[in-house]
Amino acid sequence: AFEIAKTEGMEAVTARKLADKAGCSTQPIFRIYENMEQLHKEIFEMAIRFFSDFYTDYCQKQQETEKPFVHFGMAYIDFAIKHSQLFYLLFLSKERYGKSLYELLNGSTGAFMKEIARTKSLGVKDPGELFMKMWIFIHGAAGMAITGDYDLPEAETLRLLRETYDKNAQ
């Protein structure tokens, strides 16, 4: 079910499609799940963990000296490019199964809070305001990426994120 959601989107996850993929009838699916809503919620939780792992892996491959929110932004945009269906599910759909955007961004890694703490340690007076200014670019670029309207090279995206940080970190 997660693979269907990952490649085709949550709306494509139906009992019939899942049964066909598993090579069984729909009966075993409804022995495990009371209804499709329960299955969709589990897929959503898996998507959160998938994003957290993606973010962690992305950051482990990067230099630790980067400005706060830059890796966060790059990972978020890269996730939108590489996993557009999951990005839409987590960050653009109305159904978040009781999770706030903050909870989704912070995930199991505490990513958002770590970036806020790093920003504070660098003397930024209002890390929340700085993040909001960066977030407009980050989320906008990611949204454009899933529609195919974002074509800036990675180096240019990195430059813009650094520049946004530098201009707004006070």
DSSP file (Angstrom, degrees, kcal/mol; ACC not computed):
  #  RESIDUE AA STRUCTURE BP1 BP2  ACC     N-H-->O    O-->H-N    N-H-->O    O-->H-N    TCO  KAPPA ALPHA  PHI   PSI    X-CA   Y-CA   Z-CA
    1    1 A A     >        0   0    0      0, 0.0     4,-2.4     0, 0.0     5,-0.2   0.000 360.0 360.0 360.0 -40.3    0.0    0.0    0.0
    2    2 A F  H  >  +     0   0    0      1,-0.2     4,-2.8     2,-0.2     5,-0.2   0.912 360.0  52.1 -63.5 -41.5    2.9    2.4    0.8
    3    3 A E  H  > S+     0   0    0      2,-0.2     4,-1.9     1,-0.2     5,-0.3   0.877 108.9  50.5 -63.0 -37.6    4.5    1.7   -2.6
    4    4 A I  H  >>S+     0   0    0      2,-0.2     4,-3.3     1,-0.2     5,-0.8   0.948 113.2  45.6 -63.6 -47.7    1.2    2.5   -4.3
    5    5 A A  H  X5S+     0   0    0     -4,-2.4     4,-1.0     3,-0.2    -2,-0.2   0.886 111.8  53.3 -61.7 -39.1    0.9    5.8   -2.4
    6    6 A K  H  <5S+     0   0    0     -4,-2.8    79,-0.5    -5,-0.2    80,-0.4   0.867 122.5  26.6 -65.4 -38.0    4.6    6.6   -3.0
    7    7 A T  H  <5S+     0   0    0     -4,-1.9    -2,-0.2    -5,-0.2    -1,-0.2   0.791 138.2  20.0 -97.7 -31.2    4.3    6.2   -6.8
    8    8 A E  H  <5S-     0   0    0     -4,-3.3    -3,-0.2    -5,-0.3    -2,-0.1   0.565 107.1-105.3-118.0 -12.8    0.7    7.0   -7.6
    9    9 A G    ><< -     0   0    0     -4,-1.0     3,-1.3    -5,-0.8     4,-0.3  -0.122  36.3 -76.6 101.5 158.2   -0.6    8.9   -4.6
   10   10 A M  G >  S+     0   0    0     75,-0.3     3,-1.9     1,-0.3    -1,-0.1   0.847 124.2  63.7 -61.2 -36.4   -2.9    8.1   -1.7
   11   11 A E  G 3  S+     0   0    0      1,-0.3    -1,-0.3    -3,-0.1    -2,-0.1   0.735  97.0  59.4 -63.4 -19.7   -6.1    8.3   -3.8
   12   12 A A  G <  S+     0   0    0     -3,-1.3     2,-1.3    -8,-0.1    -1,-0.3   0.607  79.8  98.9 -82.1 -12.1   -4.8    5.4   -5.8
   13   13 A V    <   +     0   0    0     -3,-1.9     2,-0.3    -4,-0.3    -1,-0.1  -0.647  51.3 154.3 -81.8  98.4   -4.7    3.2   -2.7
   14   14 A T     >  -     0   0    0     -2,-1.3     4,-2.6     1,-0.1     5,-0.2  -0.830  55.8-115.2-119.2 160.9   -7.9    1.2   -3.0
   15   15 A A  H  > S+     0   0    0     -2,-0.3     4,-2.6     1,-0.2     5,-0.2   0.917 117.2  49.0 -61.0 -42.9   -8.7   -2.2   -1.5
   16   16 A R  H  > S+     0   0    0      2,-0.2     4,-2.5     1,-0.2    -1,-0.2   0.928 112.4  46.6 -64.4 -45.3   -9.0   -3.7   -5.0
   17   17 A K  H  > S+     0   0    0      2,-0.2     4,-2.3     1,-0.2    -1,-0.2   0.907 114.4  47.8 -65.0 -41.2   -5.7   -2.3   -6.2
   18   18 A L  H  X S+     0   0    0     -4,-2.6     4,-2.4     2,-0.2    -2,-0.2   0.910 111.4  50.4 -65.3 -42.6   -3.9   -3.4   -3.1
   19   19 A A  H  X>S+     0   0    0     -4,-2.6     5,-2.5    -5,-0.2     4,-1.3   0.915 110.5  49.7 -62.2 -43.0   -5.5   -6.9   -3.4
   20   20 A D  H  <5S+     0   0    0     -4,-2.5     3,-0.3     1,-0.2    -1,-0.2   0.922 112.2  47.8 -60.6 -43.9   -4.4   -7.1   -7.0
   21   21 A K  H  <5S+     0   0    0     -4,-2.3    -2,-0.2     1,-0.2    -1,-0.2   0.874 115.7  44.3 -65.1 -37.5   -0.8   -6.1   -6.1
   22   22 A A  H  <5S-     0   0    0     -4,-2.4    -1,-0.2    -5,-0.2    -2,-0.2   0.609 110.7-122.3 -83.0 -12.6   -0.8   -8.6   -3.2
   23   23 A G  T  <5S+     0   0    0     -4,-1.3     2,-0.3     1,-0.3    -3,-0.2   0.886  76.4  94.2  74.1  38.6   -2.3  -11.3   -5.4
   24   24 A C  S   <S-     0   0    0     -5,-2.5    -1,-0.3    -6,-0.1    -2,-0.1  -0.824  78.6 -87.1-144.3-178.0   -5.3  -11.9   -3.1
   25   25 A S        -     0   0    0     -2,-0.3     4,-0.4    -3,-0.1    -1,-0.1  -0.337  44.7-103.9 -85.2 177.5   -8.9  -10.9   -2.6
   26   26 A T  S  > S+     0   0    0      1,-0.2     4,-1.7     2,-0.1     3,-0.5   0.671 105.0  86.0 -76.2 -15.7   -9.8   -7.9   -0.6
   27   27 A Q  H  > S+     0   0    0      1,-0.2     4,-0.9     2,-0.2    -1,-0.2   0.894  85.3  50.4 -56.3 -46.9  -10.9  -10.1    2.4
   28   28 A P  H  > S+     0   0    0      0, 0.0     4,-1.3     0, 0.0     3,-0.4   0.858 107.1  56.5 -61.6 -31.8   -7.4  -10.3    4.0
   29   29 A I  H  > S+     0   0    0     -3,-0.5     4,-2.9    -4,-0.4     3,-0.3   0.924 108.5  45.9 -63.2 -43.9   -7.1   -6.5    3.8
   30   30 A F  H  < S+     0   0    0     -4,-1.7    -1,-0.2     1,-0.2    -3,-0.1   0.537 104.7  61.6 -82.6  -5.1  -10.3   -6.0    5.8
   31   31 A R  H  < S+     0   0    0     -4,-0.9    -1,-0.2    -3,-0.4    -2,-0.2   0.806 115.1  34.6 -76.9 -33.8   -9.2   -8.7    8.3
   32   32 A I  H  < S+     0   0    0     -4,-1.3     2,-0.4    -3,-0.3    -2,-0.2   0.877 124.4  41.8 -85.6 -42.7   -6.2   -6.5    9.1
   33   33 A Y     <  -     0   0    0     -4,-2.9    -1,-0.2    -5,-0.2     3,-0.1  -0.906  65.9-148.2-114.2 133.3   -7.8   -3.1    8.7
   34   34 A E  S    S-     0   0    0     -2,-0.4     2,-0.3     1,-0.2    -1,-0.1   0.865  83.4 -16.3 -62.6 -36.8  -11.3   -2.1    9.9
   35   35 A N  S  > S-     0   0    0     -6,-0.1     4,-1.3    -3,-0.1     3,-0.3  -0.943  74.1 -93.2-158.4 174.0  -11.7    0.3    6.9
   36   36 A M  H  > S+     0   0    0     -2,-0.3     4,-3.0     1,-0.2     5,-0.2   0.816 118.3  64.5 -68.3 -30.1   -9.6    2.1    4.3
   37   37 A E  H  > S+     0   0    0      1,-0.2     4,-2.3     2,-0.2    -1,-0.2   0.905 101.6  50.4 -58.5 -41.5   -9.3    5.1    6.5
   38   38 A Q  H  > S+     0   0    0     -3,-0.3     4,-1.8     2,-0.2    -1,-0.2   0.901 111.7  47.4 -64.0 -41.5   -7.3    3.1    9.0
   39   39 A L  H  X S+     0   0    0     -4,-1.3     4,-2.2     2,-0.2    -2,-0.2   0.918 111.0  51.3 -65.0 -44.0   -5.0    1.8    6.2
   40   40 A H  H  X S+     0   0    0     -4,-3.0     4,-2.4     1,-0.2    -2,-0.2   0.883 107.7  52.9 -62.0 -38.7   -4.6    5.4    4.9
   41   41 A K  H  X S+     0   0    0     -4,-2.3     4,-2.2     2,-0.2    -1,-0.2   0.906 108.8  49.5 -63.4 -40.8   -3.6    6.6    8.4
   42   42 A E  H  X S+     0   0    0     -4,-1.8     4,-2.1     2,-0.2    -2,-0.2   0.895 110.0  50.8 -65.2 -39.7   -1.0    3.9    8.6
   43   43 A I  H  X S+     0   0    0     -4,-2.2     4,-2.3     2,-0.2    -2,-0.2   0.911 108.4  53.0 -61.9 -42.2    0.4    4.9    5.2
   44   44 A F  H  X S+     0   0    0     -4,-2.4     4,-1.9     1,-0.2    -2,-0.2   0.921 108.6  49.0 -59.7 -45.3    0.5    8.5    6.4
   45   45 A E  H  X S+     0   0    0     -4,-2.2     4,-1.9     1,-0.2    -1,-0.2   0.880 110.5  51.3 -62.6 -38.2    2.5    7.5    9.5
   46   46 A M  H  X S+     0   0    0     -4,-2.1     4,-2.4     1,-0.2    -1,-0.2   0.884 107.1  53.7 -64.9 -37.9    4.9    5.5    7.2
   47   47 A A  H  X S+     0   0    0     -4,-2.3     4,-2.6     2,-0.2    -2,-0.2   0.878 105.8  53.3 -64.8 -37.8    5.3    8.6    5.0
   48   48 A I  H  X S+     0   0    0     -4,-1.9     4,-2.5     2,-0.2    -1,-0.2   0.942 111.5  45.1 -61.2 -47.4    6.3   10.7    8.1
   49   49 A R  H  X S+     0   0    0     -4,-1.9     4,-2.6     2,-0.2    -2,-0.2   0.887 111.3  53.8 -63.6 -38.6    9.0    8.1    9.0
   50   50 A F  H  X S+     0   0    0     -4,-2.4     4,-2.4     2,-0.2    -2,-0.2   0.920 110.1  46.8 -62.2 -44.7   10.1    8.0    5.3
   51   51 A F  H  X S+     0   0    0     -4,-2.6     4,-2.9     2,-0.2    -2,-0.2   0.922 111.4  51.3 -63.1 -44.2   10.5   11.8    5.3
   52   52 A S  H  X S+     0   0    0     -4,-2.5     4,-2.4     1,-0.2    -2,-0.2   0.915 112.6  45.8 -59.8 -43.5   12.4   11.8    8.6
   53   53 A D  H  X S+     0   0    0     -4,-2.6     4,-2.8     2,-0.2     5,-0.2   0.898 112.1  51.7 -65.5 -40.5   14.8    9.1    7.3
   54   54 A F  H  X S+     0   0    0     -4,-2.4     4,-2.6    -5,-0.2    -2,-0.2   0.932 111.5  47.1 -60.1 -47.0   15.2   11.0    4.0
   55   55 A Y  H  X S+     0   0    0     -4,-2.9     4,-2.6     2,-0.2     5,-0.2   0.927 112.9  48.6 -61.6 -46.6   16.1   14.2    5.9
   56   56 A T  H  X S+     0   0    0     -4,-2.4     4,-2.0     1,-0.2    -2,-0.2   0.932 113.5  46.6 -60.3 -47.6   18.5   12.4    8.2
   57   57 A D  H  X S+     0   0    0     -4,-2.8     4,-1.0     1,-0.2    -1,-0.2   0.907 112.0  51.7 -61.4 -42.6   20.2   10.7    5.2
   58   58 A Y  H >< S+     0   0    0     -4,-2.6     3,-0.8    -5,-0.2     4,-0.3   0.940 111.7  45.8 -59.8 -48.5   20.4   14.0    3.3
   59   59 A C  H >< S+     0   0    0     -4,-2.6     3,-1.3     1,-0.2    -1,-0.2   0.824 105.4  60.0 -68.4 -31.9   22.0   15.8    6.2
   60   60 A Q  H 3< S+     0   0    0     -4,-2.0    -1,-0.2     1,-0.3    -2,-0.2   0.763 103.8  52.5 -66.7 -23.5   24.5   13.1    6.9
   61   61 A K  T << S+     0   0    0     -4,-1.0    -1,-0.3    -3,-0.8    -2,-0.2   0.492 102.9  76.4 -88.2  -4.4   25.9   13.5    3.4
   62   62 A Q  S <  S-     0   0    0     -3,-1.3     2,-0.2    -4,-0.3    -3,-0.0  -0.553  91.3 -88.7-107.4 168.1   26.4   17.3    3.8
   63   63 A Q    >   -     0   0    0     -2,-0.2     3,-0.9     1,-0.1    -1,-0.1  -0.541  27.6-141.5 -72.8 138.9   28.9   19.6    5.5
   64   64 A E  T 3  S+     0   0    0      1,-0.2    -1,-0.1    -2,-0.2    -4,-0.0   0.594  92.6  73.4 -77.2 -10.4   28.0   20.4    9.1
   65   65 A T  T 3   +     0   0    0      2,-0.0    -1,-0.2     3,-0.0    -2,-0.0   0.471  69.0 123.0 -84.5  -0.2   29.1   24.0    8.7
   66   66 A E  S <  S-     0   0    0     -3,-0.9     3,-0.1     1,-0.1    -4,-0.0  -0.222  72.4 -95.8 -63.1 151.3   26.2   25.0    6.6
   67   67 A K    >>  -     0   0    0      1,-0.1     3,-1.6     2,-0.1     4,-0.6  -0.276  54.6 -82.8 -62.2 150.0   24.0   27.9    7.8
   68   68 A P  T 34 S+     0   0    0      0, 0.0    -1,-0.1     0, 0.0    47,-0.1  -0.219 112.9  15.2 -55.9 147.2   20.8   27.0    9.8
   69   69 A F  T 3> S+     0   0    0     -3,-0.1     4,-2.4     1,-0.1     5,-0.2   0.230  99.2  99.3  73.4 -10.2   17.8   26.0    7.7
   70   70 A V  H <> S+     0   0    0     -3,-1.6     4,-2.8     2,-0.2     5,-0.2   0.966  87.8  38.2 -72.0 -51.0   19.8   25.6    4.5
   71   71 A H  H  X S+     0   0    0     -4,-0.6     4,-3.1     2,-0.2     5,-0.3   0.910 115.9  55.3 -63.2 -40.0   20.1   21.7    4.7
   72   72 A F  H  > S+     0   0    0      1,-0.2     4,-2.2     2,-0.2    -2,-0.2   0.943 111.8  43.1 -55.3 -49.3   16.6   21.6    6.0
   73   73 A G  H  X S+     0   0    0     -4,-2.4     4,-2.6     2,-0.2     5,-0.2   0.912 114.0  49.6 -64.8 -44.1   15.4   23.6    2.9
   74   74 A M  H  X S+     0   0    0     -4,-2.8     4,-2.6     1,-0.2    -2,-0.2   0.911 112.7  47.4 -63.1 -42.2   17.5   21.6    0.5
   75   75 A A  H  X S+     0   0    0     -4,-3.1     4,-2.6     2,-0.2    -1,-0.2   0.914 112.0  50.2 -64.8 -42.6   16.3   18.3    1.9
   76   76 A Y  H  X S+     0   0    0     -4,-2.2     4,-1.9    -5,-0.3    -2,-0.2   0.920 113.9  44.1 -62.8 -45.6   12.7   19.5    1.8
   77   77 A I  H  X S+     0   0    0     -4,-2.6     4,-2.0     2,-0.2    -1,-0.2   0.910 113.8  50.5 -66.3 -42.3   12.9   20.6   -1.9
   78   78 A D  H  X S+     0   0    0     -4,-2.6     4,-2.9    -5,-0.2     5,-0.3   0.881 108.0  53.4 -63.4 -38.2   14.8   17.4   -2.9
   79   79 A F  H  X S+     0   0    0     -4,-2.6     4,-2.9     1,-0.2     8,-0.3   0.914 107.9  50.7 -61.7 -42.5   12.1   15.3   -1.2
   80   80 A A  H  < S+     0   0    0     -4,-1.9    -2,-0.2     1,-0.2    -1,-0.2   0.890 113.6  45.7 -62.0 -39.5    9.5   17.2   -3.3
   81   81 A I  H  < S+     0   0    0     -4,-2.0     3,-0.4     1,-0.2    -2,-0.2   0.935 122.3  34.1 -68.5 -47.1   11.5   16.5   -6.4
   82   82 A K  H  < S+     0   0    0     -4,-2.9    -2,-0.2     1,-0.2    -3,-0.2   0.761 132.2  26.7 -84.1 -26.4   12.2   12.8   -5.7
   83   83 A H     X  +     0   0    0     -4,-2.9     4,-2.6    -5,-0.3     3,-0.3  -0.442  68.0 158.7-136.1  59.9    9.0   11.8   -3.9
   84   84 A S  H  > S+     0   0    0     -3,-0.4     4,-2.5     1,-0.2     5,-0.2   0.828  73.4  53.3 -59.8 -36.7    6.3   14.1   -5.2
   85   85 A Q  H  > S+     0   0    0    -79,-0.5     4,-2.2     2,-0.2   -75,-0.3   0.915 113.2  42.9 -67.3 -41.4    3.4   11.9   -4.2
   86   86 A L  H  > S+     0   0    0    -80,-0.4     4,-2.7    -3,-0.3     5,-0.3   0.873 112.3  54.5 -71.1 -36.3    4.5   11.6   -0.6
   87   87 A F  H  X>S+     0   0    0     -4,-2.6     4,-3.1    -8,-0.3     5,-0.6   0.943 109.8  47.1 -60.1 -46.9    5.4   15.3   -0.5
   88   88 A Y  I  X>S+     0   0    0     -4,-2.5     5,-1.9    -5,-0.2     4,-1.8   0.934 112.0  51.0 -59.9 -45.9    1.8   16.1   -1.6
   89   89 A L  I  <5S+     0   0    0     -4,-2.2    -2,-0.2     3,-0.2    -1,-0.2   0.919 120.3  33.5 -57.1 -47.1    0.4   13.7    1.0
   90   90 A L  I  <5S+     0   0    0     -4,-2.7    -2,-0.2     1,-0.1    -1,-0.2   0.904 132.9  20.7 -78.6 -43.0    2.4   15.1    3.9
   91   91 A F  I  <5S+     0   0    0     -4,-3.1    -3,-0.2    -5,-0.3    -2,-0.2   0.545 127.9  32.8-114.5  -8.9    2.7   18.8    3.1
   92   92 A L  I  <<S+     0   0    0     -4,-1.8    -3,-0.2    -5,-0.6    -4,-0.1   0.614  91.4  90.9-122.6 -19.6   -0.1   19.8    0.7
   93   93 A S  S   <S-     0   0    0     -5,-1.9    -4,-0.0    -6,-0.2     0, 0.0  -0.438  71.1-132.1 -79.8 155.7   -3.1   17.7    1.4
   94   94 A K  S    S+     0   0    0     -2,-0.1     2,-0.7     1,-0.1    -1,-0.1   0.810  87.8  81.2 -74.4 -30.4   -5.8   18.8    3.8
   95   95 A E        +     0   0    0      1,-0.2    -2,-0.1     2,-0.1    -3,-0.1  -0.687  42.1 152.9 -85.4 113.0   -5.8   15.5    5.6
   96   96 A R    >   -     0   0    0     -2,-0.7     3,-1.9    -5,-0.0    -1,-0.2   0.209  56.0-120.7-121.7  12.6   -3.0   15.2    8.1
   97   97 A Y  T 3  S-     0   0    0      1,-0.3     3,-0.1   -52,-0.0    -2,-0.1   0.874  77.8 -46.5  50.4  46.0   -4.6   12.8   10.6
   98   98 A G  T 3  S+     0   0    0      1,-0.3     2,-0.4     0, 0.0    -1,-0.3   0.488 108.2 128.0  80.6   3.6   -4.4   15.2   13.5
   99   99 A K    <   -     0   0    0     -3,-1.9    -1,-0.3     4,-0.0     2,-0.2  -0.746  50.8-138.9 -94.7 138.7   -0.8   16.2   12.8
  100  100 A S     >  -     0   0    0     -2,-0.4     4,-2.0     1,-0.1     5,-0.2  -0.501  26.5-111.1 -85.9 163.8    0.3   19.9   12.5
  101  101 A L  H  > S+     0   0    0      1,-0.2     4,-2.7     2,-0.2     5,-0.2   0.891 120.6  57.1 -60.0 -38.8    2.8   21.1   10.0
  102  102 A Y  H  > S+     0   0    0      1,-0.2     4,-2.6     2,-0.2     5,-0.3   0.926 106.1  48.7 -57.5 -46.5    5.2   21.7   12.8
  103  103 A E  H  > S+     0   0    0      1,-0.2     4,-2.3     2,-0.2    -1,-0.2   0.888 112.3  48.9 -62.3 -38.9    4.9   18.1   13.9
  104  104 A L  H  < S+     0   0    0     -4,-2.0    -2,-0.2     2,-0.2    -1,-0.2   0.908 114.2  44.6 -67.7 -41.5    5.5   16.9   10.4
  105  105 A L  H  < S+     0   0    0     -4,-2.7     7,-0.3     1,-0.2    -2,-0.2   0.871 116.7  45.1 -71.2 -36.5    8.5   19.1    9.9
  106  106 A N  H  X>S+     0   0    0     -4,-2.6     4,-1.9    -5,-0.2     5,-1.3   0.857  88.9 161.6 -76.0 -35.5   10.1   18.3   13.3
  107  107 A G  T ><5 -     0   0    0     -4,-2.3     3,-0.6    -5,-0.3    -2,-0.1   0.104  65.3 -46.1  49.3-161.0    9.4   14.6   12.8
  108  108 A S  T 345S+     0   0    0      1,-0.2    -1,-0.2   -60,-0.2    -2,-0.1   0.620 136.3  62.8 -77.7 -12.7   11.2   12.0   14.9
  109  109 A T  T 345S-     0   0    0     -3,-0.4    -1,-0.2     1,-0.0    -2,-0.2   0.668  97.5-131.9 -87.2 -17.2   14.5   13.8   14.3
  110  110 A G  T <X5 +     0   0    0     -4,-1.9     4,-2.3    -3,-0.6     5,-0.2   0.775  51.2 156.3  69.4  24.7   13.6   17.1   16.0
  111  111 A A  H  >< +     0   0    0     -5,-1.3     4,-2.1     1,-0.2    -5,-0.2   0.885  64.3  47.3 -53.8 -49.4   15.0   18.7   12.9
  112  112 A F  H  > S+     0   0    0     -7,-0.3     4,-2.2     1,-0.2    -1,-0.2   0.921 113.0  47.9 -63.7 -44.5   13.1   22.0   13.2
  113  113 A M  H  > S+     0   0    0      1,-0.2     4,-2.4     2,-0.2    -1,-0.2   0.859 109.9  53.7 -66.0 -34.9   13.9   22.5   16.8
  114  114 A K  H  X S+     0   0    0     -4,-2.3     4,-2.5     2,-0.2    -1,-0.2   0.906 109.4  48.2 -64.3 -40.9   17.6   21.7   16.2
  115  115 A E  H  X S+     0   0    0     -4,-2.1     4,-2.3    -5,-0.2    -2,-0.2   0.900 111.0  50.1 -67.7 -39.9   17.7   24.4   13.5
  116  116 A I  H  X S+     0   0    0     -4,-2.2     4,-2.5     2,-0.2    -2,-0.2   0.928 111.7  49.0 -61.3 -45.1   16.0   26.9   15.8
  117  117 A A  H  X S+     0   0    0     -4,-2.4     4,-2.4     1,-0.2    -2,-0.2   0.908 110.8  49.8 -63.0 -42.4   18.5   26.1   18.5
  118  118 A R  H  X S+     0   0    0     -4,-2.5     4,-1.0     2,-0.2    -1,-0.2   0.915 110.6  50.5 -61.2 -42.2   21.4   26.5   16.1
  119  119 A T  H ><>S+     0   0    0     -4,-2.3     5,-1.8     1,-0.2     3,-0.6   0.917 110.6  48.6 -63.3 -43.9   20.0   29.9   14.9
  120  120 A K  H ><5S+     0   0    0     -4,-2.5     3,-2.0     1,-0.2    -1,-0.2   0.904 106.9  56.2 -61.7 -41.6   19.7   31.1   18.5
  121  121 A S  H 3<5S+     0   0    0     -4,-2.4    -1,-0.2     1,-0.3    -2,-0.2   0.737 102.7  56.9 -65.4 -20.8   23.2   30.0   19.3
  122  122 A L  T <<5S-     0   0    0     -4,-1.0    -1,-0.3    -3,-0.6    -2,-0.2   0.368 124.1-103.9 -90.4   4.3   24.4   32.2   16.4
  123  123 A G  T < 5 +     0   0    0     -3,-2.0     2,-0.4     1,-0.3    -3,-0.2   0.595  63.1 157.9  89.6  11.6   22.8   35.2   18.0
  124  124 A V      < -     0   0    0     -5,-1.8    -1,-0.3     1,-0.2    -2,-0.1  -0.574  32.6-150.9 -71.6 127.2   19.7   35.6   15.8
  125  125 A K  S    S+     0   0    0     -2,-0.4    -1,-0.2     1,-0.3    44,-0.1   0.871  85.9  24.0 -69.9 -39.0   17.2   37.6   17.8
  126  126 A D     >  +     0   0    0      1,-0.1     4,-2.0    -7,-0.1     3,-0.4  -0.702  62.7 172.0-131.5  81.6   14.0   36.1   16.3
  127  127 A P  H  > S+     0   0    0      0, 0.0     4,-2.8     0, 0.0     5,-0.2   0.830  80.3  58.8 -59.4 -32.7   14.7   32.6   14.8
  128  128 A G  H  > S+     0   0    0      2,-0.2     4,-2.2     1,-0.2     5,-0.1   0.907 107.1  45.7 -64.0 -41.8   11.0   32.1   14.2
  129  129 A E  H  > S+     0   0    0     -3,-0.4     4,-2.1     2,-0.2    -1,-0.2   0.902 112.4  51.5 -67.8 -40.7   10.7   35.1   12.0
  130  130 A L  H  X S+     0   0    0     -4,-2.0     4,-2.1     1,-0.2     5,-0.2   0.937 110.1  49.3 -60.2 -46.1   13.9   34.2   10.1
  131  131 A F  H  X S+     0   0    0     -4,-2.8     4,-3.7     1,-0.2    -2,-0.2   0.918 107.7  54.3 -60.4 -42.5   12.5   30.7    9.5
  132  132 A M  H  X S+     0   0    0     -4,-2.2     4,-1.7     1,-0.2    -1,-0.2   0.903 108.6  48.8 -59.7 -40.7    9.2   32.2    8.2
  133  133 A K  H  X S+     0   0    0     -4,-2.1     4,-0.8     1,-0.2    -1,-0.2   0.890 117.0  41.5 -66.3 -38.3   11.1   34.3    5.7
  134  134 A M  H  X S+     0   0    0     -4,-2.1     4,-2.8    -5,-0.2     3,-0.4   0.873 108.8  61.0 -73.7 -36.7   13.1   31.2    4.6
  135  135 A W  H  X>S+     0   0    0     -4,-3.7     4,-3.1     1,-0.2     5,-0.5   0.855  95.7  60.5 -60.4 -37.1   10.1   29.0    4.7
  136  136 A I  H  X5S+     0   0    0     -4,-1.7     4,-1.5     1,-0.2    -1,-0.2   0.922 112.7  38.1 -58.4 -43.7    8.3   31.1    2.0
  137  137 A F  H  X5S+     0   0    0     -4,-0.8     4,-2.9    -3,-0.4     5,-0.3   0.939 118.2  49.4 -69.9 -47.2   11.1   30.3   -0.4
  138  138 A I  H  X5S+     0   0    0     -4,-2.8     4,-2.3     1,-0.2    -2,-0.2   0.948 117.1  38.4 -59.6 -53.3   11.6   26.7    0.7
  139  139 A H  H  X5S+     0   0    0     -4,-3.1     4,-2.7     1,-0.2    -1,-0.2   0.887 116.6  52.1 -69.1 -38.1    7.9   25.7    0.6
  140  140 A G  H  X<S+     0   0    0     -4,-1.5     4,-2.3    -5,-0.5    -2,-0.2   0.926 111.1  46.9 -62.4 -44.7    7.3   27.7   -2.6
  141  141 A A  H  X S+     0   0    0     -4,-2.9     4,-2.0     2,-0.2    -2,-0.2   0.908 113.3  48.9 -63.8 -42.1   10.2   26.0   -4.4
  142  142 A A  H  X S+     0   0    0     -4,-2.3     4,-1.6    -5,-0.3    -2,-0.2   0.912 110.9  50.0 -64.9 -42.4    9.1   22.6   -3.2
  143  143 A G  H  X S+     0   0    0     -4,-2.7     4,-0.8     1,-0.2    -1,-0.2   0.906 111.6  48.4 -61.8 -41.3    5.6   23.2   -4.4
  144  144 A M  H  X>S+     0   0    0     -4,-2.3     5,-2.5     1,-0.2     6,-0.8   0.849 105.8  60.2 -66.3 -33.4    6.8   24.4   -7.7
  145  145 A A  H ><5S+     0   0    0     -4,-2.0     3,-0.8     4,-0.2    -1,-0.2   0.889 102.2  50.4 -63.4 -39.4    9.0   21.3   -7.9
  146  146 A I  H 3<5S+     0   0    0     -4,-1.6    -1,-0.2     1,-0.2    -2,-0.2   0.725 111.6  48.1 -75.9 -17.3    6.1   18.9   -7.8
  147  147 A T  H 3<5S-     0   0    0     -4,-0.8    -1,-0.2    -3,-0.4    -2,-0.2   0.472 116.7-113.9 -95.1  -2.4    4.3   20.7  -10.5
  148  148 A G  T <<5S+     0   0    0     -3,-0.8    -3,-0.2    -4,-0.6    -2,-0.1   0.596  88.0 113.1  83.7  11.2    7.4   20.7  -12.7
  149  149 A D      < +     0   0    0     -5,-2.5     2,-0.6    -6,-0.2    -4,-0.2   0.409  53.9  81.9 -96.9   1.7    7.8   24.5  -12.5
  150  150 A Y        +     0   0    0     -6,-0.8    -2,-0.1     1,-0.1    -1,-0.1  -0.926  42.0 153.0-111.4 114.7   11.0   24.6  -10.5
  151  151 A D        +     0   0    0     -2,-0.6    -1,-0.1     2,-0.1    -2,-0.0   0.150  20.8 133.6-129.4  20.1   14.1   24.1  -12.6
  152  152 A L        -     0   0    0      1,-0.1    -2,-0.0     2,-0.1     5,-0.0  -0.500  60.4-111.6 -70.9 139.8   16.9   25.9  -10.7
  153  153 A P     >  -     0   0    0      0, 0.0     4,-2.2     0, 0.0     3,-0.5  -0.298  28.8-108.1 -64.9 157.2   20.1   23.9  -10.4
  154  154 A E  H  > S+     0   0    0      1,-0.2     4,-2.7     2,-0.2     5,-0.2   0.875 119.1  55.5 -55.1 -41.5   21.0   22.7   -6.9
  155  155 A A  H  > S+     0   0    0      1,-0.2     4,-2.1     2,-0.2    -1,-0.2   0.873 108.4  48.2 -62.3 -37.3   23.9   25.2   -6.7
  156  156 A E  H  > S+     0   0    0     -3,-0.5     4,-2.5     2,-0.2    -1,-0.2   0.895 110.9  49.9 -70.6 -40.2   21.5   28.1   -7.4
  157  157 A T  H  X S+     0   0    0     -4,-2.2     4,-2.4     2,-0.2    -2,-0.2   0.930 111.1  50.1 -61.8 -45.1   19.0   26.9   -4.8
  158  158 A L  H  X S+     0   0    0     -4,-2.7     4,-2.4     1,-0.2    -2,-0.2   0.913 110.4  49.9 -59.2 -45.0   21.8   26.6   -2.3
  159  159 A R  H  X S+     0   0    0     -4,-2.1     4,-2.7     1,-0.2    -1,-0.2   0.919 110.8  49.2 -60.8 -45.0   23.0   30.1   -3.1
  160  160 A L  H  X S+     0   0    0     -4,-2.5     4,-2.4     2,-0.2    -1,-0.2   0.886 111.1  49.3 -64.9 -39.3   19.4   31.5   -2.7
  161  161 A L  H  X S+     0   0    0     -4,-2.4     4,-2.3     2,-0.2    -1,-0.2   0.928 113.0  46.8 -65.2 -44.4   18.9   29.8    0.6
  162  162 A R  H  X S+     0   0    0     -4,-2.4     4,-2.9     1,-0.2    -2,-0.2   0.922 113.1  49.8 -62.2 -43.5   22.2   31.1    2.0
  163  163 A E  H  X S+     0   0    0     -4,-2.7     4,-2.5     2,-0.2    -2,-0.2   0.903 109.4  50.9 -63.0 -42.6   21.5   34.6    0.7
  164  164 A T  H  X S+     0   0    0     -4,-2.4     4,-1.2     2,-0.2    -1,-0.2   0.909 112.0  48.0 -62.1 -42.1   18.0   34.6    2.3
  165  165 A Y  H >X S+     0   0    0     -4,-2.3     4,-1.9     1,-0.2     3,-0.7   0.963 112.7  48.0 -61.6 -51.6   19.6   33.5    5.6
  166  166 A D  H 3< S+     0   0    0     -4,-2.9    -2,-0.2     1,-0.2    -1,-0.2   0.880 112.0  48.8 -60.1 -40.4   22.3   36.1    5.4
  167  167 A K  H 3< S+     0   0    0     -4,-2.5    -1,-0.2     1,-0.2    -2,-0.2   0.737 121.3  34.6 -72.2 -22.2   19.9   39.0    4.6
  168  168 A N  H << S+     0   0    0     -4,-1.2     2,-0.9    -3,-0.7    -2,-0.2   0.521  87.1 101.9-114.2  -7.2   17.5   38.1    7.4
  169  169 A A     <        0   0    0     -4,-1.9   -45,-0.0     1,-0.2    -4,-0.0  -0.698 360.0 360.0 -82.3 107.9   19.7   36.8   10.2
  170  170 A Q              0   0    0     -2,-0.9    -1,-0.2   -44,-0.1   -46,-0.1   0.334 360.0 360.0-131.5 360.0   19.9   39.7   12.7
